């Protein structure tokens, strides 16, 4: 049961941010297609969203490693 919990936490902590990155990338390219002159503003907001999504993924993975390390 402990291993299933670790697997589920790992799955959620990597799938969520991956979906966010894909969605942000898609919408950024769509916004650039509509308004190419706003490329600088779109790039900054896109990079910030990527950074926040990656931080969430790293925190999730670290929490899995901390939980798994305490169980052994």
C-alpha positions as CSV (number, residue, x, y, z in Angstrom):
1,X,0.0,0.0,0.0
2,X,2.9,2.4,0.8
3,X,4.4,1.9,-2.7
4,X,1.1,2.5,-4.4
5,X,0.7,5.8,-2.5
6,X,4.2,6.9,-3.6
7,X,3.5,5.9,-7.2
8,X,0.2,8.0,-7.2
9,X,1.9,11.0,-5.6
10,X,4.7,10.8,-8.2
11,X,2.2,10.5,-11.0
12,X,0.2,13.5,-9.9
13,X,3.2,15.6,-9.2
14,X,4.6,15.1,-12.7
15,X,1.4,14.9,-14.7
16,X,0.0,18.2,-13.4
17,X,2.9,20.5,-14.2
18,X,3.4,18.7,-17.5
19,X,-0.2,19.5,-18.5
20,X,0.3,23.1,-17.4
21,X,3.4,23.5,-19.5
22,X,1.7,22.1,-22.5
23,X,-1.3,24.3,-22.1
24,X,0.7,27.4,-21.5
25,X,2.9,26.7,-24.5
26,X,-0.1,26.1,-26.7
27,X,-1.8,29.3,-25.6
28,X,1.4,31.3,-26.0
29,X,1.9,30.2,-29.5
30,X,-1.7,31.0,-30.2
31,X,-1.3,34.5,-28.7
32,X,1.8,35.1,-30.8
33,X,-0.1,34.2,-33.9
34,X,-2.8,36.8,-33.1
35,X,-0.5,39.6,-31.9
36,X,3.2,39.2,-32.9
37,X,4.1,42.7,-31.6
38,X,3.4,41.5,-28.0
39,X,6.1,38.9,-28.1
40,X,8.2,40.3,-25.2
41,X,5.2,40.4,-22.8
42,X,4.0,36.9,-23.9
43,X,7.5,35.5,-23.5
44,X,7.9,36.9,-19.9
45,X,4.5,35.6,-18.8
46,X,5.2,32.2,-20.5
47,X,8.6,31.8,-18.8
48,X,7.1,32.7,-15.4
49,X,4.4,30.1,-15.8
50,X,7.0,27.5,-16.8
51,X,9.1,28.3,-13.8
52,X,6.1,28.1,-11.4
53,X,5.0,24.8,-12.9
54,X,8.5,23.3,-12.6
55,X,8.8,24.4,-9.0
56,X,5.5,22.6,-8.2
57,X,6.9,19.5,-9.9
58,X,10.2,19.6,-8.0
59,X,8.4,20.1,-4.7
60,X,6.2,17.1,-5.5
61,X,9.1,14.9,-6.3
62,X,11.0,16.1,-3.2
63,X,8.1,15.3,-1.0
64,X,7.9,11.8,-2.5
65,X,11.6,11.2,-1.8
66,X,11.2,12.5,1.7
67,X,8.2,10.2,2.4
68,X,9.8,7.2,0.8
69,X,13.0,7.8,2.7
70,X,11.2,7.8,6.0
71,X,9.4,4.5,5.3
72,X,12.6,2.5,4.9
